[in-house]
Amino acid sequence: MTRDEIAQMIDVSAVRADSADAEVAAAVQTACACGCFLVTVLPAQIQRAKQFLAHCVHPPKLGGNVGFPSGGQTTTIKAAEARELAALGVDEIDMVMDIAAHLSGRREDVLHDMAAVVEAAEGRPVKVILECCYLTDDQIRAACDLAIRAGAAFVKTSTGWAPGGATVEAVSLIKAHVGEAIRIKASGGIRDLETLLALYRCGASRFGISHRSAGKIFRFPRFCC
């Protein structure tokens, strides 16, 4: 793959609790300089990110997050959050599914939660975050099925806040189950090109990466599979 092809699979993220204005500015700067696909920030930083993006010649798309980081908000709140993000002008939305409901076996509640956000997104791609480190293989497969039924564009491995992030095992499991029915975003702990390419080969086509790791990747001496 070329450098540009890799960049167009990367969502540069500034979604930690301590992602203050300087961190958001750095994420936007990295995404612009490297030609990344999207920069994603927490909801309260959307307006700030838009101000920074206005200075980019070729700005990336803008993403927002719903139900971060636990997924434990009510469906009403998640849908309202998605509608507000849409009104603020985001291009894509990453939502955390109701992990506790899924662990409890309440799959119809999980489906309703996902579908409400997809509807509120008004056609914007929604990525459903599974937080795979908390789930068994069967629970991961079931969550993928629910995301597909809800109309999501992607399933995503993790928020980056939990104890575990993206793994080859999880991405391989998801890809073997979903095939081409839904795309896969790997996120959490991707800090170098070697890891990104390993996850790509397993089936991931988008990657959530911090601006520091993205900068490191684009200083790598070669860009090929």
N, C-alpha and C positions, 0 to 999 in steps of 0.2 A: 504494500500500500504506500501511497505517497503521503507526504507531510500534510497536505491539504485534506486528503481523505480521512486521515486520523483526526485532524482538528474538527472536522464536521461531524464527528461522533461524540464530541466531548461537551458536556454541560459543566461549566466552571461554577463551583458552588461557594457561597458564603452564608451558611445556614446554621452556624453554631450560635449559642446564646451570647457569646462575646464577639460576634461579627459586627463590630462597630463601623462607623462611616469609613474609616480608613481601610478596613478589610473589604468592604463592599467596593470601594474605589479600586483597590488592588485587583479584585476579581474581575471587574469590568475592564480594567486596563489589560490584564492578561488575556481575557477572552478576545478583546479587540486586536491586540498585537499578534496573537497566535492564529486568528481566524477561526476560533471555536464556534460551535453551533449556537450555544445558548449560555447565558449566565443566570443563575437562580439564587434568589435571596429570600429571607423571611418576609412575611407580609408587611410588617411595619417599615421595611427598608425599600419597598418597591418604588416609592416616589423618589427616594435618594438615588437608587440605581438608574432610574430614568434620566435624572439630571446628569449623571456621569455618562450614560450612553449617548446623550445628545452631543457629546464631544467626539464621538467615534466616527470616522469616515465611513466605515462599513460595519455598522453595529451588529452584534449577534442578537438573536431573539432573547426575550426576557421570560423567565419562569418564576412561578410563585408556588408556595407550599401550603397545603391544607392539612390540618390535624397534626401538626408537628409538635413534638417528636413522638408522642405516645400512641396516637390514633384514638385516644380515649374521649374525645369530645363527642357530644351528641350529634346525630345526623343533621338535625336542624342547624346547629352551629357550623358544621362542615359545609353544608350547602350554602349558607349565608357567606361563609368565608370565600368559597369558590365564586359566588356571584360578585362579591366585592373585588376579588382579584381580576375577574373579567372586566369589570367596570374600570379598573385601574389600568387596563391595557396589556395584561400579560398574554403571552402567546401559548404557553403550556402550563399545566398544573400537575404537581406531584402531590399525591394524597397518601397519608398513612391509613391503612385499613384498620378496622376495629379489631385489633389483635386479641384482646381479651374475649370478645364475643366468639372469635374463631376458635380460640383455645377451648372455649366452653361448648363448642359444637353447635352454636346458633348460626348456622350458615345462611338462613334466609335474612337474618338481621344484617349480616355482613354484606350480602348481595344488595339489600336495600340501601345500605350506607354508601357503597360504591356507586350504585346507579344514581343516587341523588346528587352526588358530586359531578358525575358525568353529565347529567342533565343541566345542572347549574353552570357548567363550564361553557355551555352554548357553542358546542362544536370544537372547542379547543382540545387538543390531545391531553388525555389524563393518564398519568403513570401511577399505578397502584403499588405502594410500597408494602411488601410482605413482612419485612423484618425476619428473614429466614432463620436467623440464629435461634429464634424462640420456637420454631416449628419442626415437627417431624417431616419426613419425606412425604407421607400421605397428606399431611396438612398443607404442605407447599403445593402439591398437585391440586388439591381441592380449592385452595385460594386462587390459583391460576384459572381454574374452571369458572369460578365466580367472577373474576375480573373480565374474562371473555364474555360471559353472559351480560355483564353490566355495560359493555361497550367501551371498555378502556382500551387505550392504544398500546400501552406497555404494562408489563409487570416489572417491578424494580426490587432488587435484592434487599436493600436496607437503607436506613436513614443516615448512617454514619455515626449515630449517637449510641447505638446499642453495643454490647460487648463484642459482637462479630460483624464483619462486613461481607463484601462480595468474595465468594470462593468459586474455584473451578468446579467443585462438586455440586454446589447449588445451581450454578448456571447450566451445567450439563444436565442435571435432573430436570430443570424447567424446560430446557430446549427439547429433550427427549419426549416430554409430555405434551408440550403445546405445538411443536412443529412450527408452521407458519401462521398459526391462528392469532398470535399476538407477539409483539416485539419484546425484547428483554433489555432492561437497563441495569447495568452492574454499578454498584456504588458502595463506598466504604472500604478504606484501606488500599485504594489503587494509587500507588505512589511512584510507579516507574513504567516505562514502555513495555518491558518484558511481561509484567502482570497484565497490562491492558491487552496485549496481543494474545496472551493465553486465554483470557476471558472472551475475547473476540472469536477465537477459534472454536470455543465451546458454544457459541451462539449469541452472545451479547452484541448489540449493535449501537448502544449508547452507553456512555460512561459518566458518572458523576465524580468529579475530581476537584480538589481544592486548587486555588490559584498557585500555591507553592508547588504542588505536585505537577500541575500542568506546565509551569515554567521549567521544571526539571525535565519533563518528558521532551519538550521542544528544544532543549539543549543537547538531547541525545544525538550521537554522531551519525546514526543511520535510521532510516524509516522504511523498513520493508519487512515482509512476513517471512 
